[in-house]
Amino acid sequence: MDLTEWTYLLTFGYSLDVYAKGNQRVGVERSTGKVVISYTI
């Protein structure tokens, strides 16, 4: 997933990085680069 327009928010635990774009959030597993959770607030 291309995250160039996304803003880094936080790291949850030790391997899940959370990014935001507008009201969307995605959780990306650091070791694989795969989106494991996606939600809208």
KEMI-797494 format. One record per residue: residue in one letter; residue number from 1; x, y, z of N, C-alpha, C in turn. Coordinates in steps of 0.05 Angstrom, whole numbers, always signed. Layout:
BEGIN
<rec type="A" seq="NUM" n_c1="X" n_c2="Y" n_c3="Z" ca_c1="X" ca_c2="Y" ca_c3="Z" c_c1="X" c_c2="Y" c_c3="Z"/>
...
//
This chain:
BEGIN
<rec type="M" seq="1" n_c1="+17" n_c2="-24" n_c3="+0" ca_c1="+0" ca_c2="+0" ca_c3="+0" c_c1="+18" c_c2="+25" c_c3="+0"/>
<rec type="D" seq="2" n_c1="+11" n_c2="+44" n_c3="-17" ca_c1="+26" ca_c2="+69" ca_c3="-19" c_c1="+16" c_c2="+88" c_c3="+3"/>
<rec type="L" seq="3" n_c1="+34" n_c2="+95" n_c3="+21" ca_c1="+26" ca_c2="+112" ca_c3="+44" c_c1="+38" c_c2="+140" c_c3="+42"/>
<rec type="T" seq="4" n_c1="+45" n_c2="+149" n_c3="+18" ca_c1="+58" ca_c2="+175" ca_c3="+15" c_c1="+40" c_c2="+198" c_c3="+23"/>
<rec type="E" seq="5" n_c1="+14" n_c2="+195" n_c3="+20" ca_c1="-5" ca_c2="+217" ca_c3="+27" c_c1="-17" c_c2="+213" c_c3="+55"/>
<rec type="W" seq="6" n_c1="-9" n_c2="+192" n_c3="+68" ca_c1="-20" ca_c2="+186" ca_c3="+95" c_c1="-1" c_c2="+197" c_c3="+116"/>
<rec type="T" seq="7" n_c1="-13" n_c2="+203" n_c3="+139" ca_c1="+2" ca_c2="+214" ca_c3="+162" c_c1="+5" c_c2="+192" c_c3="+183"/>
<rec type="Y" seq="8" n_c1="+30" n_c2="+188" n_c3="+192" ca_c1="+35" ca_c2="+169" ca_c3="+213" c_c1="+23" c_c2="+179" c_c3="+239"/>
<rec type="L" seq="9" n_c1="+9" n_c2="+162" n_c3="+254" ca_c1="-3" ca_c2="+170" ca_c3="+279" c_c1="+12" c_c2="+158" c_c3="+303"/>
<rec type="L" seq="10" n_c1="+14" n_c2="+131" n_c3="+303" ca_c1="+26" ca_c2="+118" ca_c3="+327" c_c1="+33" c_c2="+89" c_c3="+320"/>
<rec type="T" seq="11" n_c1="+48" n_c2="+77" n_c3="+338" ca_c1="+54" ca_c2="+48" ca_c3="+337" c_c1="+39" c_c2="+35" c_c3="+360"/>
<rec type="F" seq="12" n_c1="+22" n_c2="+16" n_c3="+353" ca_c1="+7" ca_c2="+1" ca_c3="+373" c_c1="+22" c_c2="-25" c_c3="+378"/>
<rec type="G" seq="13" n_c1="+29" n_c2="-29" n_c3="+404" ca_c1="+45" ca_c2="-52" ca_c3="+410" c_c1="+73" c_c2="-48" c_c3="+400"/>
<rec type="Y" seq="14" n_c1="+84" n_c2="-68" n_c3="+387" ca_c1="+111" ca_c2="-65" ca_c3="+375" c_c1="+112" c_c2="-69" c_c3="+345"/>
<rec type="S" seq="15" n_c1="+89" n_c2="-76" n_c3="+333" ca_c1="+90" ca_c2="-82" ca_c3="+304" c_c1="+67" c_c2="-72" c_c3="+287"/>
<rec type="L" seq="16" n_c1="+49" n_c2="-56" n_c3="+299" ca_c1="+27" ca_c2="-45" ca_c3="+283" c_c1="+28" c_c2="-15" c_c3="+282"/>
<rec type="D" seq="17" n_c1="+34" n_c2="-5" n_c3="+258" ca_c1="+36" ca_c2="+24" ca_c3="+254" c_c1="+9" c_c2="+34" c_c3="+243"/>
<rec type="V" seq="18" n_c1="-2" n_c2="+55" n_c3="+256" ca_c1="-27" ca_c2="+66" ca_c3="+248" c_c1="-23" c_c2="+92" c_c3="+233"/>
<rec type="Y" seq="19" n_c1="-36" n_c2="+94" n_c3="+210" ca_c1="-34" ca_c2="+118" ca_c3="+192" c_c1="-62" c_c2="+130" c_c3="+188"/>
<rec type="A" seq="20" n_c1="-63" n_c2="+156" n_c3="+182" ca_c1="-89" ca_c2="+170" ca_c3="+178" c_c1="-88" c_c2="+186" c_c3="+152"/>
<rec type="K" seq="21" n_c1="-112" n_c2="+187" n_c3="+140" ca_c1="-116" ca_c2="+204" ca_c3="+117" c_c1="-145" c_c2="+213" c_c3="+118"/>
<rec type="G" seq="22" n_c1="-149" n_c2="+239" n_c3="+125" ca_c1="-176" ca_c2="+248" ca_c3="+130" c_c1="-188" c_c2="+234" c_c3="+153"/>
<rec type="N" seq="23" n_c1="-211" n_c2="+222" n_c3="+150" ca_c1="-224" ca_c2="+207" ca_c3="+172" c_c1="-219" c_c2="+177" c_c3="+170"/>
<rec type="Q" seq="24" n_c1="-201" n_c2="+168" n_c3="+152" ca_c1="-195" ca_c2="+140" ca_c3="+149" c_c1="-170" c_c2="+133" c_c3="+165"/>
<rec type="R" seq="25" n_c1="-170" n_c2="+109" n_c3="+176" ca_c1="-146" ca_c2="+99" ca_c3="+191" c_c1="-140" c_c2="+71" c_c3="+180"/>
<rec type="V" seq="26" n_c1="-114" n_c2="+65" n_c3="+179" ca_c1="-105" ca_c2="+38" ca_c3="+171" c_c1="-84" c_c2="+30" c_c3="+191"/>
<rec type="G" seq="27" n_c1="-84" n_c2="+4" n_c3="+197" ca_c1="-63" ca_c2="-8" ca_c3="+213" c_c1="-46" c_c2="-26" c_c3="+196"/>
<rec type="V" seq="28" n_c1="-21" n_c2="-20" n_c3="+194" ca_c1="-2" ca_c2="-35" ca_c3="+177" c_c1="+17" c_c2="-51" c_c3="+194"/>
<rec type="E" seq="29" n_c1="+18" n_c2="-77" n_c3="+189" ca_c1="+36" ca_c2="-94" ca_c3="+203" c_c1="+65" c_c2="-88" c_c3="+193"/>
<rec type="R" seq="30" n_c1="+82" n_c2="-80" n_c3="+212" ca_c1="+108" ca_c2="-71" ca_c3="+205" c_c1="+125" c_c2="-92" c_c3="+191"/>
<rec type="S" seq="31" n_c1="+123" n_c2="-117" n_c3="+200" ca_c1="+140" ca_c2="-138" ca_c3="+189" c_c1="+133" c_c2="-146" c_c3="+160"/>
<rec type="T" seq="32" n_c1="+107" n_c2="-144" n_c3="+153" ca_c1="+98" ca_c2="-153" ca_c3="+126" c_c1="+90" c_c2="-130" c_c3="+108"/>
<rec type="G" seq="33" n_c1="+83" n_c2="-107" n_c3="+120" ca_c1="+73" ca_c2="-85" ca_c3="+104" c_c1="+44" c_c2="-87" c_c3="+95"/>
<rec type="K" seq="34" n_c1="+31" n_c2="-107" n_c3="+106" ca_c1="+3" ca_c2="-112" ca_c3="+99" c_c1="-16" c_c2="-96" c_c3="+117"/>
<rec type="V" seq="35" n_c1="-38" n_c2="-86" n_c3="+105" ca_c1="-59" ca_c2="-73" ca_c3="+121" c_c1="-75" c_c2="-95" c_c3="+135"/>
<rec type="V" seq="36" n_c1="-75" n_c2="-94" n_c3="+161" ca_c1="-89" ca_c2="-114" ca_c3="+177" c_c1="-115" c_c2="-103" c_c3="+189"/>
<rec type="I" seq="37" n_c1="-119" n_c2="-77" n_c3="+189" ca_c1="-144" ca_c2="-65" ca_c3="+199" c_c1="-147" c_c2="-38" c_c3="+184"/>
<rec type="S" seq="38" n_c1="-172" n_c2="-32" n_c3="+178" ca_c1="-179" ca_c2="-7" ca_c3="+165" c_c1="-206" c_c2="+2" c_c3="+175"/>
<rec type="Y" seq="39" n_c1="-208" n_c2="+27" n_c3="+183" ca_c1="-233" ca_c2="+37" ca_c3="+193" c_c1="-236" c_c2="+67" c_c3="+188"/>
<rec type="T" seq="40" n_c1="-261" n_c2="+77" n_c3="+190" ca_c1="-268" ca_c2="+105" ca_c3="+186" c_c1="-279" c_c2="+115" c_c3="+213"/>
<rec type="I" seq="41" n_c1="-270" n_c2="+139" n_c3="+220" ca_c1="-280" ca_c2="+151" ca_c3="+245" c_c1="-299" c_c2="+174" c_c3="+239"/>
//
